[in-house]
Amino acid sequence: MSKKLDNVLQILPLIRDGERTWQDLANATGEDMGTDSVRRKYSVLYEFMNENYISASTDSSYRAIVETKSDGTTISDKLIQIALKDLKDPKYLMEAHGFDPTKWELRESRQSMWAEGKVSSRIAVRPLTVPTPESIIALLEGIPAPELWEVKPTKQSGQLLEIHIADLHLGKLGWGKEIGENYDEKIAQERFRYIIKDIIAQSSHLPIEKILFIWSHDFFHSDGISQATTAGTPQDMSIRWQKMFQLGTALLTETIANLATIAPVETFYVGGNHDHQISYYALCCLSAYFRDHPNVTIDLSPKARKFVRWGKTLLGYTHGEERKQLNSIMAREVPEMFGQTVYRYLHAGHYHSQIQNEADGCVVQFLGSPTGSDSWHYSKGFIGSQKLGYGFVYDKQLGQRLQINANIPS
């Protein structure tokens, strides 16, 4: 390497750090040119070094902070030097703060320009938790054996009972002094069990041939370790994500085992915006738990919308975010089943309120929810909805014969 190039490579980083000037570079290389000329000559090399340079900087006037919170989040606030194009790249940001991107996830970040080309950067990170066979076994071992109800005979009656609990939001936190009502994982479980028992009691006089159990859209309040929705919106949580998953899976195994003593049970996944991933994981646990049960069918299809034919009736299930398309979506998605049926019903949730309309040969019903409120819903005025779960009875020849509202006592 020539002495001239060696001088250039030594001085360019100092220019970037504000310790030397472009005129210093001209003087060091012995080139008779002004500041602008030397900057243009070495601009490509300078930009290349900038784009491939990441380091933490110190400044006596800047107070760097590293803070670890009780939920495992670590806050890092410091001056860094980083190429402007990399400010939106989580990998470069975490590395600039000294965190390994393979072991940490970026939760939030904020940057502002500082003197001498430096950046004031504040990030919040959490350790990545990668499931292992041991951790999965530990979660499953936390699920207690269900207490079975009295076995009742099953008849070939042509009657299907749909039990539908939409938007339970297990793990949500509502503080009564703040929003007027309390809600946590204990209240959620109590309401869930109450709805199941009330629907079974109200339909006990009917010879049910099969039970369709719908639970999975927004059953959990958050989508795992992030304690946020699937899209990343932070949530008010009453428990840690591991306990939420354990309690939820235990509640579902208990319910399905009890329902299976009345009639064959089928359940499946309906994707929600709060728990799009974790409710599918719960379904996989249910599939393993009931793998040898002759009266339980677990459909592991990952599709977020499901359709079931029962004689002349077509039933559809979705979370409901595609609201404007729901009346026609059956005919477009399952045209053969649509043409083979006379009665068509599509059940959705998401809005925590009861709405019904009929168009294009399909009755669309948005179902209410048993969930409580939280600070965000209260602040927006989304309060006062009736809290309930549903039972629907369908006849193979005559369609829907009965709707059961399992209202939560006030």
PyMOL commands that set and color helices and strands:
alter all, ss='L'
color gray80, all
select helices_A, chain A and resi 3-16+22-29+35-41+43-51+84-86+90-96+115-117+133-141+176-179+185-202+241-259+278-289+323-333+335-339+375-380
alter helices_A, ss='H'
color red, helices_A
select strands_A, chain A and resi 54-57+65-68+74-82+104-113+119-127+159-164+210-214+265-268+296-299+306-310+313-317+343-348+355-359+362-366+388-395+399-407
alter strands_A, ss='S'
color yellow, strands_A
deselect
rebuild
show_as cartoon
